[in-house]
Amino acid sequence: MAACRRIPKTIFSNFLSRSSTGYPSPFSFGPPSTLISRRGIASKLYIAGLSFYTTEKALLDAFSQYGQVVEATVMMDEVSSRSKGFGFVTYASGDEAEKAINEMNGKPLHGRIICVELAKPRRSKGSGVPIARGPPEPPKEQQ
């Protein structure tokens, strides 16, 4: 977040501003993590094998010793409000992310061995053919 402190607050104040139409201004920026990831600077890591008791703050503390962490997220189950056992850490640069991968992959964190790798980009869910629509057709009789 140190890099974002150097940027004037007026840039990010536009994030909440709306134009006269009620839609966000086309000149507004998002939060700092969105700004950095859209520019292609940030490197996102996928962390697997987390303990169910690992919090976002604990994940941030564990990975911040290898570089500037922009964002740390632990994925939570909506029903049980418990960790799903994986999360993401976003670094400000690729070099810091590579250092974190080399140092933390295969190491214990809160009693569990974690796997750290570069996160793959999300695939869009709406680009496929639907699997099934309606009931199956009855089998045709052989003549």
C-alpha positions in Angstrom: 0.0 0.0 0.0 3.0 2.3 0.2 2.9 2.9 -3.5 -0.7 4.0 -3.2 0.1 6.4 -0.5 2.2 8.4 -2.9 -0.7 8.9 -5.3 -2.9 11.9 -4.4 -6.1 11.0 -2.7 -8.0 13.0 -5.4 -7.4 10.3 -7.9 -9.2 7.7 -5.8 -11.9 10.0 -4.6 -13.3 9.9 -8.2 -14.1 6.2 -7.6 -17.2 7.1 -5.6 -18.2 10.0 -7.8 -21.1 9.6 -10.2 -21.9 11.7 -13.3 -25.2 13.4 -13.8 -26.6 10.2 -15.4 -26.1 8.2 -12.2 -23.4 5.9 -13.7 -19.7 6.0 -12.6 -17.6 8.6 -14.4 -15.5 7.1 -17.3 -12.5 8.9 -15.8 -12.8 7.3 -12.3 -10.5 4.7 -11.1 -11.3 1.7 -8.9 -9.6 0.8 -5.7 -5.8 0.6 -5.8 -5.8 -3.2 -6.2 -8.1 -2.9 -9.3 -5.9 -0.1 -10.7 -2.7 -2.1 -10.4 -4.2 -5.4 -11.7 -5.8 -3.6 -14.7 -2.4 -2.1 -15.6 -0.8 -5.6 -15.6 1.7 -4.8 -12.9 0.4 -7.0 -10.2 1.1 -10.8 -9.8 -1.6 -12.9 -8.2 -0.7 -16.1 -6.4 -2.9 -19.1 -5.6 -2.3 -20.5 -2.1 -3.7 -24.1 -1.6 -3.8 -26.2 1.5 -4.5 -23.5 4.0 -5.7 -24.3 7.5 -9.4 -23.7 8.1 -8.3 -21.2 10.8 -6.0 -19.1 8.6 -7.4 -15.5 8.4 -6.7 -12.9 5.7 -4.6 -10.9 8.2 -2.5 -14.0 9.0 -2.0 -14.7 5.3 -1.0 -11.0 4.7 1.5 -11.2 7.6 3.0 -14.5 6.3 3.5 -13.2 2.7 4.4 -9.6 3.4 7.9 -10.4 4.3 8.6 -11.3 0.7 7.4 -8.0 -0.9 4.6 -5.5 -1.1 1.3 -7.3 -0.7 -1.6 -5.4 -2.4 -4.3 -7.8 -1.4 -4.7 -11.1 0.5 -7.9 -13.1 0.4 -9.0 -16.3 2.0 -12.0 -17.9 0.2 -14.9 -18.6 2.6 -17.8 -21.0 2.3 -21.0 -19.0 2.3 -23.1 -21.6 4.2 -20.7 -22.5 7.0 -18.7 -19.2 7.1 -15.6 -21.3 7.2 -12.4 -21.2 5.1 -12.5 -23.4 1.9 -8.8 -24.0 2.4 -7.4 -21.8 -0.3 -6.8 -18.2 -1.0 -5.1 -15.6 -3.1 -2.2 -13.1 -2.5 -1.6 -10.2 -4.9 1.9 -8.7 -5.1 2.8 -5.3 -6.6 5.5 -6.9 -8.9 6.3 -10.2 -10.5 9.7 -10.4 -8.9 8.2 -10.3 -5.4 5.7 -13.0 -6.4 8.5 -15.2 -7.7 10.4 -14.8 -4.5 7.3 -15.7 -2.5 6.7 -18.8 -4.6 10.3 -20.0 -4.1 10.3 -19.4 -0.4 6.8 -20.4 0.7 5.9 -23.4 -1.6 5.9 -26.6 0.4 6.4 -24.8 3.7 4.1 -25.2 6.7 1.7 -22.3 7.6 -0.4 -22.8 10.7 0.2 -26.5 10.9 -0.5 -27.3 7.2 1.9 -27.6 4.2 0.8 -25.1 1.6 1.2 -25.1 -2.2 2.0 -21.7 -3.8 1.8 -21.0 -7.5 0.8 -18.3 -10.0 -3.0 -17.9 -10.2 -4.5 -18.8 -13.6 -6.8 -16.3 -15.2 -10.6 -16.8 -14.7 -12.5 -18.5 -17.5 -15.8 -17.0 -18.5 -18.6 -19.3 -17.5 -21.1 -18.2 -20.2 -19.1 -19.2 -23.3 -20.1 -22.9 -23.4 -23.0 -24.9 -24.7 -25.7 -25.8 -22.1 -25.3 -29.4 -20.9 -29.0 -30.3 -20.8 -32.4 -28.7 -21.5 -35.5 -30.5 -20.4 -36.2 -34.2 -20.0 -34.4 -36.8 -22.1 -36.1 -38.1 -25.2 -37.6 -41.6 -25.0 -35.6 -44.4 -26.8 -36.8 -45.1 -30.3 -38.0 -48.7 -31.0 -36.0 -50.8 -33.4 -37.9 -52.1 -36.5 
